[in-house]
Amino acid sequence: MDALLTDAIAAARLARGIHLYYQEKGFAVDTKSGPTDLVTHADKETEIAIKDYLLSRYPDHAFLGEEGGQEREAEYRWIVDPIDGTVNFAHRFPFYAVSIALEVRGELELGVVLDSSRDELFWARRGQGAFLNGRPIEVSRTDQLIGSLLATGFPYDVKKDRENLIYFERVLEKGLTVRRPGAAALDLCYVAAGRLDGFWEVKLKPWDVAGALVVLREAGAVVTGLEGEEYQLGNRYIVASNGLIHEELLATIRGRG
């Protein structure tokens, strides 16, 4: 795993170089599913660069990327979001990241999330702890929902799928403080680092969360679905917290608190 982690970090730094290049030189913006679901040339070029880098070293591995989808089936699978927070990236709002995870026989083994603007590197290996720029991180010790700092996000088709607006209103009605930065991988890593106390969202894809999920778990976070069941990639709901506020957060979101 040491070599695999080293290569994942190298691929993330390669991606950051592409991000910074396009931020300086400019880029074209297109849409996918709707006017707020953006994609840039930087997204596509970054994913190709990561895939070429990793598969040149591990040609028997599978690859799942946001832009290109699944490539082959194998026991080892890389899961990649080339730019998590593309809307932020497109508007030069400095909160976006590259996310890379390695799944081995269905188990997430390592995760790397690199904040390109701040050059903050979050990484973790299963059973080895979580780190930010080489220093160990852990979740916060906030033990009450009141006074916590939370974050969430909304789907691109929020007009059609208003479910999280209902949850958001319930949380706000409790007088809680919520942020909506717009890059789930970084939001989740911020929970891992104790900068946020909790996060929830609906309809995230595997590439949105895979890299951060390893970091979260290794930092001591609790990550579940809406009913408290263990979170699995592809679940409709994700709720992550420091653990101490988890049950109260779940109850609030569900309207039972």
N, C-alpha and C positions, 0 to 999 in steps of 0.2 A: 504493500500500500504506500510505502514511502515514495517510490518512483511515480506511482499514479498521482499522488497528491502534488508532487513537484511539477508534473506535467499539467495538471489541472490549473495550478497557480500560474504557470507559464502561459497557458492558453488564455487565462483571464487577463494577464498583463498585455498580451498581444491584442486582445479585444479593446482594452483601455486605450491603447495607442491609436486604434482606428477611431474610437469615439472622439478623442481629442483632436485628431486630424480633421474630422468632419465638422466639429464645433468651430474650428478656426477657418476652414476653407468654405464651408457651406454645403448644403445637401438638398436633394429633392424630397418632397413629402408626397405620399400617396395615401389612399384609404383602402381598408379591407372590407369589413362587414358593414361599415357605416361611417358617417362624417367625423365621428370622434374616435374611430378605431384606426389609428394612424400607423403607417410603416414608412421607413426611410431607406435610402440606399445603404445607409450605415448599418441598419438592422441586418439586411441581407448579406452584405459583405462581411460583417462581423461573424455571422453564423457560419458562412463558408470557410472563413479563416480558422475558426475554432475546430470545425469538423475536419478540415484538411490536416491541421496540426495533430489532433488526437488520433485520427484514424491512420495517419502515416506511421504512428508509433504503435498503434494497437489495431491492426487491420481486421482482426476477427471480432472486434467489439461492435455492438449496435449503437445507434445514435438517434436520439429524439430531440428535434429542435422546433422552436415555435414557428419558424418560417418554412422549413422544409419538411416537417413531419418526421415520421419514423423511417429509418433506413436499416433494414435487415433485423433479424431476431438473433439474440445471443444471450449467454449467461451474464455477460458484462454489458451494461448499457449506460451511455452518457446521456444526461438530460440537461438541455441547455436553453437558456433564454439569453439571446445575444444582447438585447437592451431591455431590461425590465424597467418600465417607466418611459416608454417611447414618446408619449405625449409631452412629458417633461423635457425629454431630450430635444424634441422638435421645437419647443419653445425656449430652449436654452435655460430652463428652470433646473438648477443644479441638484437634482435628486433622481438619479437613475444609476443602474448598475448592470454588470454582467453576472449571470448566475450559472454555475456549472455543478452538477452532481454526478456521482457514479453509483449506479445500482448494480448489485451483484446477486444474482439469483433471487431477485425480488426484494432485496434488502438494501436500503440506502447505506452506503459505506463511507462516503466522504462528500463534503459540500464546500464550495468556494463561492463567495459573493464579494465582488470588488466594486466599490463606489468610485466611479471614474473621476468625478469632480473633486472629491476629497482625498483620493488615494488611500481609502480605508479598506483593508483586506480582512474580511471575516472568513475563517475557515475552521473546519472540524473534521475529525475522523471518528467513526463509531468506537466508543470506549476509550477515547484519548483526550477528551476535553475540547473546549471551544476557545478560539483565539481571535483577537483583533490586533493586527499589525504585530503579531508575535507575542502579545500579552494575553494571559488567560482572562476570560470574561465569564460572568454569571448573571443570572436574573436578579431583579431588584428584590428588596425585602419589604415592600409596601404590603401591608396586611389588611387594608380596608379598601373597598371600591371607591368610597368617597375620598378624594385626595389623590386618586390614581390618575395617570396620564395614559389615555387609550388612543388607538388609531383604527381606522377602517378604510375601506375603499368601495367603489361602486362600479358595476359592470357598464360596458359601453352602451348596452341597450336598456338603460335604466328606465326609459319611458315605457318599455314593454314589461320589464321585470322590476317592479318597485318593492320587492320583498325587503331589501336591506334598508330602504327608506323607513320602513316600519320599525325595524330594529334600531336604527339610528335615532329615531324620535324617542323610543323608549329609553335609550341610554341618556339622551339629552334631558329628558323629563326628570331623571334622577339627579340632575345637577352635575353630571360628570363632564370632565374635560376631554374632548376628542379632537384629534388631528386627522387630516386626510392628505398625506404627502403625495401619494400617487405611484408608489413603487413597492409592491408587496414584499419582494425579497428583502429590501432594506428595512421596511417596517418590521418584519419578523426578526431580522438581525438586531434591530434596536431593542426588541423585547429581550433577546438573548443577552445583550450588553447592559441591560438595566436602564436604558434610556426611556423605554416605554414599559408600562406595567402590563399591558394587554393589547390584543389585536383580534379583530374578527373580520371575516369577509365571506362573500357568497360567490360561487362559480369560478373559483380560481383553477387554472390549468396546472398539470404536473410541473411544467417548466417554470411556472411562477413561484413555486414553493419548494421544489426539491432540494436545491442547494442550501437554502435557509433552514430547512427542516432538520438537517443534520446538526447545524450550528445551534438551533434552538434546543434540541434534545440534549446535546452535550453540555449546554449551559445551565441545564436544570429546569427548563420550561416544561409546562404541561401543554399538550397540543391534542385537541379533541374535535369531534364534530359537535353539532348543536345540542345533542342529547347526552353529551359526556362520553361517547364512545371513542375509542382510539382512532386518531386521524389516519387515513390512508390516502395515498395519492389518487386523485380523481374524485374524492368526496365533494359533495356540493358545498358543504360548510366547513370552515376552519375557524377555530377559536384557540388562541394561544395566550398564555399568561405566565406570570411567575409562579403560579400554583396556589399561592396564598389567597388570591382573589378569584380563583377560577369558578368555583361554584356560584358565587354571588354574581359574577359577570354572566355566566350562562343563564341564571334565573332572570336577570334583568333583560337580556336579549330576548328570551322567550316570553317575557311579560308575566313572569311568576314571582318577581322579586319586589 
